[in-house]
Amino acid sequence: MKSITIHNIDGQLAELIKSRAKAKRTSVNKTVRQLLEESLGIKSRGKDSKHRKDFSEFYGIWTKKDFTEFEKRTKEFGEFQPEEITDQYERNLKVAATSKKTC
């Protein structure tokens, strides 16, 4: 295993790491290693780890081609059409008025 030395860690960060290590009853070194693994996506965070494995086939690195294709196919979902909302609102009002008359 490799060793890494990190310089110039401010007091607040050092205290947060120490308090997390104490709360988890682990060493500072192990705590820092776990934080790095979690933040880099190497290992998952506690409770949810069992669920991540269920979806492992669905995540990974997209190529530029994959991203472009995804953007092309989902573009319409990001387009806002105010008249569609107004039309739906008016239909909902009519349904509400009709249901009040029949009650």
C-alpha positions as CSV (number, residue, x, y, z in Angstrom):
1,M,0.0,0.0,0.0
2,K,1.1,3.5,-0.7
3,S,1.3,6.3,1.9
4,I,0.2,9.9,1.3
5,T,1.1,12.9,3.5
6,I,-1.4,15.8,3.5
7,H,0.0,19.2,4.6
8,N,-1.8,22.3,5.8
9,I,-5.0,20.9,7.1
10,D,-6.8,23.6,9.0
11,G,-7.9,23.1,12.6
12,Q,-11.6,22.8,11.9
13,L,-11.1,20.0,9.4
14,A,-8.7,18.2,11.6
15,E,-11.2,18.3,14.5
16,L,-14.1,17.1,12.3
17,I,-12.0,14.1,11.2
18,K,-11.0,13.3,14.7
19,S,-14.5,13.6,16.0
20,R,-15.8,11.3,13.2
21,A,-13.0,8.8,14.0
22,K,-13.9,8.8,17.7
23,A,-17.6,8.4,17.0
24,K,-17.0,5.4,14.7
25,R,-14.3,4.1,17.0
26,T,-11.7,4.0,14.3
27,S,-8.3,5.5,13.8
28,V,-7.9,8.9,12.1
29,N,-6.0,7.2,9.3
30,K,-8.8,4.7,8.6
31,T,-11.4,7.5,8.8
32,V,-9.6,9.6,6.3
33,R,-9.2,6.6,4.0
34,Q,-12.9,5.8,4.2
35,L,-13.8,9.5,3.5
36,L,-11.6,9.5,0.4
37,E,-13.0,6.2,-0.8
38,E,-16.6,7.4,-0.3
39,S,-16.0,10.7,-2.0
40,L,-14.3,9.1,-5.0
41,G,-17.0,6.5,-5.4
42,I,-14.8,3.6,-4.6
43,K,-16.9,2.4,-1.7
44,S,-20.4,3.3,-0.7
45,R,-21.7,5.1,2.4
46,G,-22.9,2.7,5.1
47,K,-26.6,1.8,5.1
48,D,-27.1,2.4,1.4
49,S,-24.2,0.1,0.3
50,K,-26.4,-3.0,0.0
51,H,-28.7,-1.2,-2.4
52,R,-25.9,0.2,-4.6
53,K,-25.0,-3.3,-5.6
54,D,-28.5,-3.8,-7.0
55,F,-28.0,-1.0,-9.5
56,S,-24.3,-1.5,-10.3
57,E,-25.0,-2.5,-13.9
58,F,-26.7,0.9,-14.5
59,Y,-23.9,3.3,-13.5
60,G,-20.5,4.0,-14.8
61,I,-18.8,6.5,-17.1
62,W,-20.6,7.8,-20.1
63,T,-18.8,8.5,-23.4
64,K,-19.3,11.8,-25.2
65,K,-21.5,9.8,-27.7
66,D,-23.6,8.3,-24.9
67,F,-24.2,11.8,-23.4
68,T,-25.0,13.4,-26.7
69,E,-27.5,10.6,-27.5
70,F,-29.1,11.0,-24.0
71,E,-29.4,14.8,-24.4
72,K,-31.0,14.4,-27.9
73,R,-33.6,11.9,-26.7
74,T,-34.5,13.8,-23.5
75,K,-34.4,17.3,-24.9
76,E,-38.2,17.6,-25.1
77,F,-38.5,17.0,-21.3
78,G,-36.7,20.2,-20.6
79,E,-38.8,22.3,-22.9
80,F,-41.5,24.4,-21.1
81,Q,-44.8,25.0,-22.9
82,P,-46.9,27.4,-20.8
83,E,-50.0,26.9,-23.0
84,E,-50.0,23.2,-22.1
85,I,-50.2,24.1,-18.4
86,T,-52.9,26.6,-19.0
87,D,-54.9,24.2,-21.1
88,Q,-54.6,21.5,-18.4
89,Y,-55.5,23.9,-15.7
90,E,-58.7,25.0,-17.5
91,R,-59.7,21.3,-18.1
92,N,-59.2,20.6,-14.4
93,L,-61.4,23.6,-13.5
94,K,-64.2,22.2,-15.8
95,V,-63.9,18.8,-14.3
96,A,-64.1,20.2,-10.8
97,A,-67.2,22.4,-11.7
98,T,-68.9,19.4,-13.3
99,S,-68.3,17.2,-10.3
100,K,-69.7,19.8,-8.0
101,K,-73.0,20.0,-10.0
102,T,-73.5,16.2,-9.9
103,C,-73.0,16.0,-6.1
